[in-house]
Amino acid sequence: MAKFVLLICAGGALFAQSAELTGRVTDPSGALIPGASVEASNSQSGVRFPTVTNSEGYYTVPRLDPGQYQVH
């Protein structure tokens, strides 16, 4: 099972609120997984945001509306 590190950043009070989801995908031994498909989906609306990890296993999903998300 992959491990995820999640960082959430909220916008300022004068701007529309949005967040960015960032994580790193590794295998059970801790090795990085570049090119892995990652998808964040909004639990309420069902809207999906696909992305792919970079060469260091990191991914970013920018400009997310506030809400609950599942990451696969």
mmCIF file as Biopython writes it, N, C-alpha, C and O atoms, coordinates in Angstrom:
data_model
#
loop_
_atom_site.group_PDB
_atom_site.id
_atom_site.type_symbol
_atom_site.label_atom_id
_atom_site.label_alt_id
_atom_site.label_comp_id
_atom_site.label_asym_id
_atom_site.label_entity_id
_atom_site.label_seq_id
_atom_site.pdbx_PDB_ins_code
_atom_site.Cartn_x
_atom_site.Cartn_y
_atom_site.Cartn_z
_atom_site.occupancy
_atom_site.B_iso_or_equiv
_atom_site.auth_seq_id
_atom_site.auth_asym_id
_atom_site.pdbx_PDB_model_num
ATOM 1   N N  . MET A ? 1  ? 0.845   -1.175 0.000   1.0 0.0 1  A 1 
ATOM 2   C CA . MET A ? 1  ? 0.000   0.000  0.000   1.0 0.0 1  A 1 
ATOM 3   C C  . MET A ? 1  ? 0.890   1.237  0.000   1.0 0.0 1  A 1 
ATOM 4   O O  . MET A ? 1  ? 1.883   1.286  0.725   1.0 0.0 1  A 1 
ATOM 5   N N  . ALA A ? 2  ? 0.548   2.215  -0.790  1.0 0.0 2  A 1 
ATOM 6   C CA . ALA A ? 2  ? 1.338   3.434  -0.891  1.0 0.0 2  A 1 
ATOM 7   C C  . ALA A ? 2  ? 1.108   4.321  0.324   1.0 0.0 2  A 1 
ATOM 8   O O  . ALA A ? 2  ? 0.035   4.302  0.928   1.0 0.0 2  A 1 
ATOM 9   N N  . LYS A ? 3  ? 2.122   5.091  0.673   1.0 0.0 3  A 1 
ATOM 10  C CA . LYS A ? 3  ? 2.029   6.053  1.760   1.0 0.0 3  A 1 
ATOM 11  C C  . LYS A ? 3  ? 1.832   7.432  1.156   1.0 0.0 3  A 1 
ATOM 12  O O  . LYS A ? 3  ? 2.371   7.721  0.087   1.0 0.0 3  A 1 
ATOM 13  N N  . PHE A ? 4  ? 1.075   8.280  1.818   1.0 0.0 4  A 1 
ATOM 14  C CA . PHE A ? 4  ? 0.828   9.624  1.325   1.0 0.0 4  A 1 
ATOM 15  C C  . PHE A ? 4  ? 1.154   10.638 2.404   1.0 0.0 4  A 1 
ATOM 16  O O  . PHE A ? 4  ? 0.831   10.446 3.577   1.0 0.0 4  A 1 
ATOM 17  N N  . VAL A ? 5  ? 1.794   11.715 1.994   1.0 0.0 5  A 1 
ATOM 18  C CA . VAL A ? 5  ? 2.026   12.852 2.873   1.0 0.0 5  A 1 
ATOM 19  C C  . VAL A ? 5  ? 1.175   13.974 2.314   1.0 0.0 5  A 1 
ATOM 20  O O  . VAL A ? 5  ? 1.355   14.362 1.160   1.0 0.0 5  A 1 
ATOM 21  N N  . LEU A ? 6  ? 0.263   14.500 3.095   1.0 0.0 6  A 1 
ATOM 22  C CA . LEU A ? 6  ? -0.673  15.497 2.617   1.0 0.0 6  A 1 
ATOM 23  C C  . LEU A ? 6  ? -0.404  16.849 3.257   1.0 0.0 6  A 1 
ATOM 24  O O  . LEU A ? 6  ? -0.249  16.953 4.473   1.0 0.0 6  A 1 
ATOM 25  N N  . LEU A ? 7  ? -0.351  17.870 2.435   1.0 0.0 7  A 1 
ATOM 26  C CA . LEU A ? 7  ? -0.194  19.237 2.906   1.0 0.0 7  A 1 
ATOM 27  C C  . LEU A ? 7  ? -1.358  20.043 2.349   1.0 0.0 7  A 1 
ATOM 28  O O  . LEU A ? 7  ? -1.605  20.008 1.144   1.0 0.0 7  A 1 
ATOM 29  N N  . ILE A ? 8  ? -2.067  20.758 3.187   1.0 0.0 8  A 1 
ATOM 30  C CA . ILE A ? 8  ? -3.201  21.554 2.755   1.0 0.0 8  A 1 
ATOM 31  C C  . ILE A ? 8  ? -2.867  23.026 2.987   1.0 0.0 8  A 1 
ATOM 32  O O  . ILE A ? 8  ? -2.454  23.410 4.081   1.0 0.0 8  A 1 
ATOM 33  N N  . CYS A ? 9  ? -3.047  23.842 1.956   1.0 0.0 9  A 1 
ATOM 34  C CA . CYS A ? 9  ? -2.778  25.279 2.033   1.0 0.0 9  A 1 
ATOM 35  C C  . CYS A ? 9  ? -4.061  26.023 1.689   1.0 0.0 9  A 1 
ATOM 36  O O  . CYS A ? 9  ? -4.628  25.797 0.620   1.0 0.0 9  A 1 
ATOM 37  N N  . ALA A ? 10 ? -4.528  26.894 2.557   1.0 0.0 10 A 1 
ATOM 38  C CA . ALA A ? 10 ? -5.752  27.654 2.313   1.0 0.0 10 A 1 
ATOM 39  C C  . ALA A ? 10 ? -5.412  29.048 1.822   1.0 0.0 10 A 1 
ATOM 40  O O  . ALA A ? 10 ? -4.374  29.604 2.181   1.0 0.0 10 A 1 
ATOM 41  N N  . GLY A ? 11 ? -6.294  29.618 0.991   1.0 0.0 11 A 1 
ATOM 42  C CA . GLY A ? 11 ? -6.107  30.967 0.469   1.0 0.0 11 A 1 
ATOM 43  C C  . GLY A ? 11 ? -6.400  32.015 1.525   1.0 0.0 11 A 1 
ATOM 44  O O  . GLY A ? 11 ? -6.976  31.710 2.570   1.0 0.0 11 A 1 
ATOM 45  N N  . GLY A ? 12 ? -6.004  33.252 1.254   1.0 0.0 12 A 1 
ATOM 46  C CA . GLY A ? 12 ? -6.228  34.353 2.183   1.0 0.0 12 A 1 
ATOM 47  C C  . GLY A ? 12 ? -7.682  34.779 2.233   1.0 0.0 12 A 1 
ATOM 48  O O  . GLY A ? 12 ? -8.483  34.364 1.395   1.0 0.0 12 A 1 
ATOM 49  N N  . ALA A ? 13 ? -8.031  35.609 3.213   1.0 0.0 13 A 1 
ATOM 50  C CA . ALA A ? 13 ? -9.410  36.027 3.437   1.0 0.0 13 A 1 
ATOM 51  C C  . ALA A ? 13 ? -9.957  36.873 2.283   1.0 0.0 13 A 1 
ATOM 52  O O  . ALA A ? 13 ? -11.163 36.857 2.038   1.0 0.0 13 A 1 
ATOM 53  N N  . LEU A ? 14 ? -9.104  37.604 1.575   1.0 0.0 14 A 1 
ATOM 54  C CA . LEU A ? 14 ? -9.561  38.456 0.485   1.0 0.0 14 A 1 
ATOM 55  C C  . LEU A ? 14 ? -9.705  37.697 -0.824  1.0 0.0 14 A 1 
ATOM 56  O O  . LEU A ? 14 ? -10.187 38.264 -1.804  1.0 0.0 14 A 1 
ATOM 57  N N  . PHE A ? 15 ? -9.313  36.470 -0.868  1.0 0.0 15 A 1 
ATOM 58  C CA . PHE A ? 15 ? -9.356  35.675 -2.085  1.0 0.0 15 A 1 
ATOM 59  C C  . PHE A ? 15 ? -10.314 34.503 -1.894  1.0 0.0 15 A 1 
ATOM 60  O O  . PHE A ? 15 ? -10.621 34.113 -0.768  1.0 0.0 15 A 1 
ATOM 61  N N  . ALA A ? 16 ? -10.776 33.953 -3.004  1.0 0.0 16 A 1 
ATOM 62  C CA . ALA A ? 16 ? -11.619 32.756 -2.914  1.0 0.0 16 A 1 
ATOM 63  C C  . ALA A ? 16 ? -10.819 31.640 -2.254  1.0 0.0 16 A 1 
ATOM 64  O O  . ALA A ? 16 ? -9.624  31.488 -2.511  1.0 0.0 16 A 1 
ATOM 65  N N  . GLN A ? 17 ? -11.469 30.874 -1.417  1.0 0.0 17 A 1 
ATOM 66  C CA . GLN A ? 17 ? -10.765 29.811 -0.717  1.0 0.0 17 A 1 
ATOM 67  C C  . GLN A ? 17 ? -10.520 28.640 -1.660  1.0 0.0 17 A 1 
ATOM 68  O O  . GLN A ? 17 ? -11.423 28.188 -2.364  1.0 0.0 17 A 1 
ATOM 69  N N  . SER A ? 18 ? -9.291  28.164 -1.659  1.0 0.0 18 A 1 
ATOM 70  C CA . SER A ? 18 ? -8.938  26.965 -2.399  1.0 0.0 18 A 1 
ATOM 71  C C  . SER A ? 18 ? -7.773  26.312 -1.666  1.0 0.0 18 A 1 
ATOM 72  O O  . SER A ? 18 ? -7.139  26.922 -0.805  1.0 0.0 18 A 1 
ATOM 73  N N  . ALA A ? 19 ? -7.509  25.081 -2.020  1.0 0.0 19 A 1 
ATOM 74  C CA . ALA A ? 19 ? -6.442  24.334 -1.367  1.0 0.0 19 A 1 
ATOM 75  C C  . ALA A ? 19 ? -5.631  23.603 -2.416  1.0 0.0 19 A 1 
ATOM 76  O O  . ALA A ? 19 ? -6.053  23.455 -3.563  1.0 0.0 19 A 1 
ATOM 77  N N  . GLU A ? 20 ? -4.462  23.149 -2.002  1.0 0.0 20 A 1 
ATOM 78  C CA . GLU A ? 20 ? -3.575  22.370 -2.853  1.0 0.0 20 A 1 
ATOM 79  C C  . GLU A ? 20 ? -3.234  21.088 -2.092  1.0 0.0 20 A 1 
ATOM 80  O O  . GLU A ? 20 ? -2.910  21.132 -0.905  1.0 0.0 20 A 1 
ATOM 81  N N  . LEU A ? 21 ? -3.307  19.976 -2.764  1.0 0.0 21 A 1 
ATOM 82  C CA . LEU A ? 21 ? -2.993  18.693 -2.162  1.0 0.0 21 A 1 
ATOM 83  C C  . LEU A ? 21 ? -1.667  18.212 -2.728  1.0 0.0 21 A 1 
ATOM 84  O O  . LEU A ? 21 ? -1.505  18.120 -3.945  1.0 0.0 21 A 1 
ATOM 85  N N  . THR A ? 22 ? -0.717  17.903 -1.850  1.0 0.0 22 A 1 
ATOM 86  C CA . THR A ? 22 ? 0.602   17.443 -2.266  1.0 0.0 22 A 1 
ATOM 87  C C  . THR A ? 22 ? 0.928   16.172 -1.506  1.0 0.0 22 A 1 
ATOM 88  O O  . THR A ? 22 ? 0.609   16.050 -0.323  1.0 0.0 22 A 1 
ATOM 89  N N  . GLY A ? 23 ? 1.559   15.233 -2.177  1.0 0.0 23 A 1 
ATOM 90  C CA . GLY A ? 23 ? 1.925   13.985 -1.516  1.0 0.0 23 A 1 
ATOM 91  C C  . GLY A ? 23 ? 3.076   13.304 -2.233  1.0 0.0 23 A 1 
ATOM 92  O O  . GLY A ? 23 ? 3.548   13.772 -3.269  1.0 0.0 23 A 1 
ATOM 93  N N  . ARG A ? 24 ? 3.517   12.201 -1.668  1.0 0.0 24 A 1 
ATOM 94  C CA . ARG A ? 24 ? 4.614   11.423 -2.231  1.0 0.0 24 A 1 
ATOM 95  C C  . ARG A ? 24 ? 4.214   9.956  -2.184  1.0 0.0 24 A 1 
ATOM 96  O O  . ARG A ? 24 ? 3.747   9.480  -1.150  1.0 0.0 24 A 1 
ATOM 97  N N  . VAL A ? 25 ? 4.387   9.235  -3.281  1.0 0.0 25 A 1 
ATOM 98  C CA . VAL A ? 25 ? 3.999   7.831  -3.355  1.0 0.0 25 A 1 
ATOM 99  C C  . VAL A ? 25 ? 5.247   6.962  -3.257  1.0 0.0 25 A 1 
ATOM 100 O O  . VAL A ? 25 ? 6.220   7.151  -3.988  1.0 0.0 25 A 1 
ATOM 101 N N  . THR A ? 26 ? 5.192   5.993  -2.322  1.0 0.0 26 A 1 
ATOM 102 C CA . THR A ? 26 ? 6.294   5.042  -2.137  1.0 0.0 26 A 1 
ATOM 103 C C  . THR A ? 26 ? 5.706   3.636  -2.053  1.0 0.0 26 A 1 
ATOM 104 O O  . THR A ? 26 ? 4.519   3.461  -1.781  1.0 0.0 26 A 1 
ATOM 105 N N  . ASP A ? 27 ? 6.552   2.643  -2.290  1.0 0.0 27 A 1 
ATOM 106 C CA . ASP A ? 27 ? 6.123   1.255  -2.114  1.0 0.0 27 A 1 
ATOM 107 C C  . ASP A ? 27 ? 6.390   0.838  -0.668  1.0 0.0 27 A 1 
ATOM 108 O O  . ASP A ? 27 ? 6.933   1.629  0.104   1.0 0.0 27 A 1 
ATOM 109 N N  . PRO A ? 28 ? 6.018   -0.398 -0.281  1.0 0.0 28 A 1 
ATOM 110 C CA . PRO A ? 28 ? 6.198   -0.822 1.119   1.0 0.0 28 A 1 
ATOM 111 C C  . PRO A ? 28 ? 7.637   -0.753 1.629   1.0 0.0 28 A 1 
ATOM 112 O O  . PRO A ? 28 ? 7.854   -0.619 2.833   1.0 0.0 28 A 1 
ATOM 113 N N  . SER A ? 29 ? 8.630   -0.843 0.726   1.0 0.0 29 A 1 
ATOM 114 C CA . SER A ? 29 ? 10.025  -0.757 1.163   1.0 0.0 29 A 1 
ATOM 115 C C  . SER A ? 29 ? 10.507  0.686  1.284   1.0 0.0 29 A 1 
ATOM 116 O O  . SER A ? 29 ? 11.632  0.929  1.721   1.0 0.0 29 A 1 
ATOM 117 N N  . GLY A ? 30 ? 9.653   1.656  0.894   1.0 0.0 30 A 1 
ATOM 118 C CA . GLY A ? 30 ? 10.030  3.066  0.953   1.0 0.0 30 A 1 
ATOM 119 C C  . GLY A ? 30 ? 10.578  3.609  -0.344  1.0 0.0 30 A 1 
ATOM 120 O O  . GLY A ? 30 ? 10.926  4.787  -0.424  1.0 0.0 30 A 1 
ATOM 121 N N  . ALA A ? 31 ? 10.665  2.756  -1.383  1.0 0.0 31 A 1 
ATOM 122 C CA . ALA A ? 31 ? 11.168  3.213  -2.683  1.0 0.0 31 A 1 
ATOM 123 C C  . ALA A ? 31 ? 10.143  4.142  -3.345  1.0 0.0 31 A 1 
ATOM 124 O O  . ALA A ? 31 ? 8.935   3.924  -3.242  1.0 0.0 31 A 1 
ATOM 125 N N  . LEU A ? 32 ? 10.634  5.164  -4.015  1.0 0.0 32 A 1 
ATOM 126 C CA . LEU A ? 32 ? 9.783   6.130  -4.708  1.0 0.0 32 A 1 
ATOM 127 C C  . LEU A ? 32 ? 9.130   5.476  -5.914  1.0 0.0 32 A 1 
ATOM 128 O O  . LEU A ? 32 ? 9.684   4.550  -6.506  1.0 0.0 32 A 1 
ATOM 129 N N  . ILE A ? 33 ? 7.935   5.969  -6.275  1.0 0.0 33 A 1 
ATOM 130 C CA . ILE A ? 33 ? 7.238   5.454  -7.452  1.0 0.0 33 A 1 
ATOM 131 C C  . ILE A ? 33 ? 6.976   6.613  -8.412  1.0 0.0 33 A 1 
ATOM 132 O O  . ILE A ? 33 ? 5.953   7.289  -8.297  1.0 0.0 33 A 1 
ATOM 133 N N  . PRO A ? 34 ? 7.895   6.852  -9.363  1.0 0.0 34 A 1 
ATOM 134 C CA . PRO A ? 34 ? 7.664   7.892  -10.362 1.0 0.0 34 A 1 
ATOM 135 C C  . PRO A ? 34 ? 6.647   7.408  -11.398 1.0 0.0 34 A 1 
ATOM 136 O O  . PRO A ? 34 ? 6.573   6.217  -11.701 1.0 0.0 34 A 1 
ATOM 137 N N  . GLY A ? 35 ? 5.869   8.342  -11.934 1.0 0.0 35 A 1 
ATOM 138 C CA . GLY A ? 35 ? 4.900   8.010  -12.970 1.0 0.0 35 A 1 
ATOM 139 C C  . GLY A ? 35 ? 3.652   7.303  -12.472 1.0 0.0 35 A 1 
ATOM 140 O O  . GLY A ? 35 ? 2.891   6.767  -13.278 1.0 0.0 35 A 1 
ATOM 141 N N  . ALA A ? 36 ? 3.419   7.288  -11.158 1.0 0.0 36 A 1 
ATOM 142 C CA . ALA A ? 36 ? 2.217   6.654  -10.609 1.0 0.0 36 A 1 
ATOM 143 C C  . ALA A ? 36 ? 1.001   7.541  -10.848 1.0 0.0 36 A 1 
ATOM 144 O O  . ALA A ? 36 ? 1.078   8.760  -10.699 1.0 0.0 36 A 1 
ATOM 145 N N  . SER A ? 37 ? -0.108  6.936  -11.214 1.0 0.0 37 A 1 
ATOM 146 C CA . SER A ? 37 ? -1.364  7.671  -11.368 1.0 0.0 37 A 1 
ATOM 147 C C  . SER A ? 37 ? -1.970  7.912  -9.996  1.0 0.0 37 A 1 
ATOM 148 O O  . SER A ? 37 ? -2.074  6.996  -9.180  1.0 0.0 37 A 1 
ATOM 149 N N  . VAL A ? 38 ? -2.365  9.148  -9.753  1.0 0.0 38 A 1 
ATOM 150 C CA . VAL A ? 38 ? -2.990  9.542  -8.482  1.0 0.0 38 A 1 
ATOM 151 C C  . VAL A ? 38 ? -4.253  10.311 -8.841  1.0 0.0 38 A 1 
ATOM 152 O O  . VAL A ? 38 ? -4.267  11.090 -9.794  1.0 0.0 38 A 1 
ATOM 153 N N  . GLU A ? 39 ? -5.310  10.086 -8.071  1.0 0.0 39 A 1 
ATOM 154 C CA . GLU A ? 39 ? -6.551  10.805 -8.322  1.0 0.0 39 A 1 
ATOM 155 C C  . GLU A ? 39 ? -7.160  11.248 -7.005  1.0 0.0 39 A 1 
ATOM 156 O O  . GLU A ? 39 ? -7.360  10.438 -6.100  1.0 0.0 39 A 1 
ATOM 157 N N  . ALA A ? 40 ? -7.456  12.544 -6.901  1.0 0.0 40 A 1 
ATOM 158 C CA . ALA A ? 40 ? -8.191  13.078 -5.759  1.0 0.0 40 A 1 
ATOM 159 C C  . ALA A ? 40 ? -9.629  13.260 -6.219  1.0 0.0 40 A 1 
ATOM 160 O O  . ALA A ? 40 ? -9.875  13.821 -7.286  1.0 0.0 40 A 1 
ATOM 161 N N  . SER A ? 41 ? -10.579 12.790 -5.419  1.0 0.0 41 A 1 
ATOM 162 C CA . SER A ? 41 ? -11.984 12.959 -5.787  1.0 0.0 41 A 1 
ATOM 163 C C  . SER A ? 41 ? -12.735 13.590 -4.619  1.0 0.0 41 A 1 
ATOM 164 O O  . SER A ? 41 ? -12.559 13.210 -3.461  1.0 0.0 41 A 1 
ATOM 165 N N  . ASN A ? 42 ? -13.576 14.564 -4.959  1.0 0.0 42 A 1 
ATOM 166 C CA . ASN A ? 42 ? -14.378 15.253 -3.954  1.0 0.0 42 A 1 
ATOM 167 C C  . ASN A ? 42 ? -15.487 14.315 -3.507  1.0 0.0 42 A 1 
ATOM 168 O O  . ASN A ? 42 ? -16.273 13.846 -4.329  1.0 0.0 42 A 1 
ATOM 169 N N  . SER A ? 43 ? -15.555 14.040 -2.218  1.0 0.0 43 A 1 
ATOM 170 C CA . SER A ? 43 ? -16.517 13.081 -1.667  1.0 0.0 43 A 1 
ATOM 171 C C  . SER A ? 43 ? -17.963 13.522 -1.858  1.0 0.0 43 A 1 
ATOM 172 O O  . SER A ? 43 ? -18.840 12.672 -2.010  1.0 0.0 43 A 1 
ATOM 173 N N  . GLN A ? 44 ? -18.239 14.824 -1.856  1.0 0.0 44 A 1 
ATOM 174 C CA . GLN A ? 44 ? -19.612 15.303 -2.002  1.0 0.0 44 A 1 
ATOM 175 C C  . GLN A ? 44 ? -20.032 15.410 -3.468  1.0 0.0 44 A 1 
ATOM 176 O O  . GLN A ? 44 ? -21.112 14.946 -3.834  1.0 0.0 44 A 1 
ATOM 177 N N  . SER A ? 45 ? -19.194 16.016 -4.306  1.0 0.0 45 A 1 
ATOM 178 C CA . SER A ? 45 ? -19.586 16.275 -5.700  1.0 0.0 45 A 1 
ATOM 179 C C  . SER A ? 45 ? -19.186 15.157 -6.656  1.0 0.0 45 A 1 
ATOM 180 O O  . SER A ? 45 ? -19.755 15.030 -7.740  1.0 0.0 45 A 1 
ATOM 181 N N  . GLY A ? 46 ? -18.203 14.345 -6.255  1.0 0.0 46 A 1 
ATOM 182 C CA . GLY A ? 46 ? -17.720 13.291 -7.147  1.0 0.0 46 A 1 
ATOM 183 C C  . GLY A ? 46 ? -16.753 13.775 -8.206  1.0 0.0 46 A 1 
ATOM 184 O O  . GLY A ? 46 ? -16.288 12.977 -9.020  1.0 0.0 46 A 1 
ATOM 185 N N  . VAL A ? 47 ? -16.434 15.073 -8.217  1.0 0.0 47 A 1 
ATOM 186 C CA . VAL A ? 47 ? -15.498 15.619 -9.206  1.0 0.0 47 A 1 
ATOM 187 C C  . VAL A ? 47 ? -14.120 15.021 -8.950  1.0 0.0 47 A 1 
ATOM 188 O O  . VAL A ? 47 ? -13.662 14.952 -7.809  1.0 0.0 47 A 1 
ATOM 189 N N  . ARG A ? 48 ? -13.463 14.586 -10.034 1.0 0.0 48 A 1 
ATOM 190 C CA . ARG A ? 48 ? -12.157 13.915 -9.923  1.0 0.0 48 A 1 
ATOM 191 C C  . ARG A ? 48 ? -11.049 14.786 -10.505 1.0 0.0 48 A 1 
ATOM 192 O O  . ARG A ? 48 ? -11.250 15.512 -11.479 1.0 0.0 48 A 1 
ATOM 193 N N  . PHE A ? 49 ? -9.884  14.696 -9.886  1.0 0.0 49 A 1 
ATOM 194 C CA . PHE A ? 49 ? -8.716  15.468 -10.298 1.0 0.0 49 A 1 
ATOM 195 C C  . PHE A ? 49 ? -7.534  14.515 -10.460 1.0 0.0 49 A 1 
ATOM 196 O O  . PHE A ? 49 ? -6.838  14.228 -9.486  1.0 0.0 49 A 1 
ATOM 197 N N  . PRO A ? 50 ? -7.298  14.022 -11.674 1.0 0.0 50 A 1 
ATOM 198 C CA . PRO A ? 50 ? -6.187  13.084 -11.890 1.0 0.0 50 A 1 
ATOM 199 C C  . PRO A ? 50 ? -4.856  13.807 -12.042 1.0 0.0 50 A 1 
ATOM 200 O O  . PRO A ? 50 ? -4.805  14.942 -12.517 1.0 0.0 50 A 1 
ATOM 201 N N  . THR A ? 51 ? -3.784  13.144 -11.636 1.0 0.0 51 A 1 
ATOM 202 C CA . THR A ? 51 ? -2.427  13.650 -11.820 1.0 0.0 51 A 1 
ATOM 203 C C  . THR A ? 51 ? -1.469  12.463 -11.825 1.0 0.0 51 A 1 
ATOM 204 O O  . THR A ? 51 ? -1.889  11.321 -11.642 1.0 0.0 51 A 1 
ATOM 205 N N  . VAL A ? 52 ? -0.191  12.733 -12.034 1.0 0.0 52 A 1 
ATOM 206 C CA . VAL A ? 52 ? 0.843   11.687 -12.084 1.0 0.0 52 A 1 
ATOM 207 C C  . VAL A ? 52 ? 2.027   12.157 -11.246 1.0 0.0 52 A 1 
ATOM 208 O O  . VAL A ? 52 ? 2.349   13.345 -11.234 1.0 0.0 52 A 1 
ATOM 209 N N  . THR A ? 53 ? 2.679   11.223 -10.543 1.0 0.0 53 A 1 
ATOM 210 C CA . THR A ? 53 ? 3.849   11.590 -9.743  1.0 0.0 53 A 1 
ATOM 211 C C  . THR A ? 53 ? 5.032   11.942 -10.644 1.0 0.0 53 A 1 
ATOM 212 O O  . THR A ? 53 ? 5.154   11.435 -11.758 1.0 0.0 53 A 1 
ATOM 213 N N  . ASN A ? 54 ? 5.896   12.817 -10.140 1.0 0.0 54 A 1 
ATOM 214 C CA . ASN A ? 54 ? 7.094   13.209 -10.888 1.0 0.0 54 A 1 
ATOM 215 C C  . ASN A ? 54 ? 8.214   12.184 -10.660 1.0 0.0 54 A 1 
ATOM 216 O O  . ASN A ? 54 ? 7.976   11.118 -10.093 1.0 0.0 54 A 1 
ATOM 217 N N  . SER A ? 55 ? 9.403   12.504 -11.092 1.0 0.0 55 A 1 
ATOM 218 C CA . SER A ? 55 ? 10.539  11.576 -11.004 1.0 0.0 55 A 1 
ATOM 219 C C  . SER A ? 55 ? 10.946  11.257 -9.570  1.0 0.0 55 A 1 
ATOM 220 O O  . SER A ? 55 ? 11.639  10.268 -9.331  1.0 0.0 55 A 1 
ATOM 221 N N  . GLU A ? 56 ? 10.521  12.087 -8.607  1.0 0.0 56 A 1 
ATOM 222 C CA . GLU A ? 56 ? 10.828  11.857 -7.198  1.0 0.0 56 A 1 
ATOM 223 C C  . GLU A ? 56 ? 9.633   11.305 -6.428  1.0 0.0 56 A 1 
ATOM 224 O O  . GLU A ? 56 ? 9.671   11.231 -5.199  1.0 0.0 56 A 1 
ATOM 225 N N  . GLY A ? 57 ? 8.574   10.916 -7.137  1.0 0.0 57 A 1 
ATOM 226 C CA . GLY A ? 57 ? 7.399   10.332 -6.496  1.0 0.0 57 A 1 
ATOM 227 C C  . GLY A ? 57 ? 6.407   11.330 -5.933  1.0 0.0 57 A 1 
ATOM 228 O O  . GLY A ? 57 ? 5.437   10.926 -5.292  1.0 0.0 57 A 1 
ATOM 229 N N  . TYR A ? 58 ? 6.620   12.633 -6.153  1.0 0.0 58 A 1 
ATOM 230 C CA . TYR A ? 58 ? 5.714   13.660 -5.643  1.0 0.0 58 A 1 
ATOM 231 C C  . TYR A ? 58 ? 4.613   13.972 -6.648  1.0 0.0 58 A 1 
ATOM 232 O O  . TYR A ? 58 ? 4.809   13.869 -7.859  1.0 0.0 58 A 1 
ATOM 233 N N  . TYR A ? 59 ? 3.451   14.355 -6.124  1.0 0.0 59 A 1 
ATOM 234 C CA . TYR A ? 59 ? 2.355   14.835 -6.962  1.0 0.0 59 A 1 
ATOM 235 C C  . TYR A ? 59 ? 1.740   16.058 -6.304  1.0 0.0 59 A 1 
ATOM 236 O O  . TYR A ? 59 ? 1.875   16.260 -5.097  1.0 0.0 59 A 1 
ATOM 237 N N  . THR A ? 60 ? 1.063   16.874 -7.108  1.0 0.0 60 A 1 
ATOM 238 C CA . THR A ? 60 ? 0.350   18.046 -6.615  1.0 0.0 60 A 1 
ATOM 239 C C  . THR A ? 60 ? -0.976  18.146 -7.358  1.0 0.0 60 A 1 
ATOM 240 O O  . THR A ? 60 ? -1.032  17.985 -8.577  1.0 0.0 60 A 1 
ATOM 241 N N  . VAL A ? 61 ? -2.035  18.410 -6.613  1.0 0.0 61 A 1 
ATOM 242 C CA . VAL A ? 61 ? -3.347  18.680 -7.195  1.0 0.0 61 A 1 
ATOM 243 C C  . VAL A ? 61 ? -3.704  20.105 -6.755  1.0 0.0 61 A 1 
ATOM 244 O O  . VAL A ? 61 ? -4.065  20.321 -5.598  1.0 0.0 61 A 1 
ATOM 245 N N  . PRO A ? 62 ? -3.607  21.085 -7.676  1.0 0.0 62 A 1 
ATOM 246 C CA . PRO A ? 62 ? -3.828  22.490 -7.300  1.0 0.0 62 A 1 
ATOM 247 C C  . PRO A ? 62 ? -5.295  22.902 -7.355  1.0 0.0 62 A 1 
ATOM 248 O O  . PRO A ? 62 ? -6.135  22.219 -7.941  1.0 0.0 62 A 1 
ATOM 249 N N  . ARG A ? 63 ? -5.571  24.029 -6.733  1.0 0.0 63 A 1 
ATOM 250 C CA . ARG A ? 63 ? -6.863  24.728 -6.819  1.0 0.0 63 A 1 
ATOM 251 C C  . ARG A ? 63 ? -8.075  23.859 -6.501  1.0 0.0 63 A 1 
ATOM 252 O O  . ARG A ? 63 ? -9.017  23.789 -7.290  1.0 0.0 63 A 1 
ATOM 253 N N  . LEU A ? 64 ? -8.050  23.205 -5.359  1.0 0.0 64 A 1 
ATOM 254 C CA . LEU A ? 64 ? -9.189  22.399 -4.923  1.0 0.0 64 A 1 
ATOM 255 C C  . LEU A ? 64 ? -10.161 23.250 -4.131  1.0 0.0 64 A 1 
ATOM 256 O O  . LEU A ? 64 ? -9.740  24.041 -3.286  1.0 0.0 64 A 1 
ATOM 257 N N  . ASP A ? 65 ? -11.447 23.105 -4.386  1.0 0.0 65 A 1 
ATOM 258 C CA . ASP A ? 65 ? -12.462 23.772 -3.584  1.0 0.0 65 A 1 
ATOM 259 C C  . ASP A ? 65 ? -12.485 23.132 -2.202  1.0 0.0 65 A 1 
ATOM 260 O O  . ASP A ? 65 ? -12.127 21.963 -2.059  1.0 0.0 65 A 1 
ATOM 261 N N  . PRO A ? 66 ? -12.902 23.883 -1.180  1.0 0.0 66 A 1 
ATOM 262 C CA . PRO A ? 66 ? -13.003 23.296 0.154   1.0 0.0 66 A 1 
ATOM 263 C C  . PRO A ? 66 ? -13.936 22.077 0.127   1.0 0.0 66 A 1 
ATOM 264 O O  . PRO A ? 66 ? -14.939 22.062 -0.587  1.0 0.0 66 A 1 
ATOM 265 N N  . GLY A ? 67 ? -13.590 21.078 0.904   1.0 0.0 67 A 1 
ATOM 266 C CA . GLY A ? 67 ? -14.412 19.875 0.975   1.0 0.0 67 A 1 
ATOM 267 C C  . GLY A ? 67 ? -13.588 18.683 1.429   1.0 0.0 67 A 1 
ATOM 268 O O  . GLY A ? 67 ? -12.414 18.812 1.776   1.0 0.0 67 A 1 
ATOM 269 N N  . GLN A ? 68 ? -14.223 17.523 1.420   1.0 0.0 68 A 1 
ATOM 270 C CA . GLN A ? 68 ? -13.543 16.294 1.775   1.0 0.0 68 A 1 
ATOM 271 C C  . GLN A ? 68 ? -13.147 15.575 0.493   1.0 0.0 68 A 1 
ATOM 272 O O  . GLN A ? 68 ? -13.927 15.493 -0.457  1.0 0.0 68 A 1 
ATOM 273 N N  . TYR A ? 69 ? -11.913 15.052 0.480   1.0 0.0 69 A 1 
ATOM 274 C CA . TYR A ? 69 ? -11.384 14.389 -0.702  1.0 0.0 69 A 1 
ATOM 275 C C  . TYR A ? 69 ? -10.856 13.011 -0.340  1.0 0.0 69 A 1 
ATOM 276 O O  . TYR A ? 69 ? -10.373 12.775 0.767   1.0 0.0 69 A 1 
ATOM 277 N N  . GLN A ? 70 ? -10.960 12.116 -1.299  1.0 0.0 70 A 1 
ATOM 278 C CA . GLN A ? 70 ? -10.327 10.800 -1.194  1.0 0.0 70 A 1 
ATOM 279 C C  . GLN A ? 70 ? -9.208  10.769 -2.221  1.0 0.0 70 A 1 
ATOM 280 O O  . GLN A ? 70 ? -9.359  11.285 -3.328  1.0 0.0 70 A 1 
ATOM 281 N N  . VAL A ? 71 ? -8.088  10.164 -1.855  1.0 0.0 71 A 1 
ATOM 282 C CA . VAL A ? 71 ? -6.952  10.062 -2.772  1.0 0.0 71 A 1 
ATOM 283 C C  . VAL A ? 71 ? -6.710  8.592  -3.072  1.0 0.0 71 A 1 
ATOM 284 O O  . VAL A ? 71 ? -6.610  7.765  -2.166  1.0 0.0 71 A 1 
ATOM 285 N N  . HIS A ? 72 ? -6.619  8.283  -4.345  1.0 0.0 72 A 1 
ATOM 286 C CA . HIS A ? 72 ? -6.371  6.906  -4.795  1.0 0.0 72 A 1 
ATOM 287 C C  . HIS A ? 72 ? -5.159  6.893  -5.712  1.0 0.0 72 A 1 
ATOM 288 O O  . HIS A ? 72 ? -4.770  5.835  -6.207  1.0 0.0 72 A 1 
#
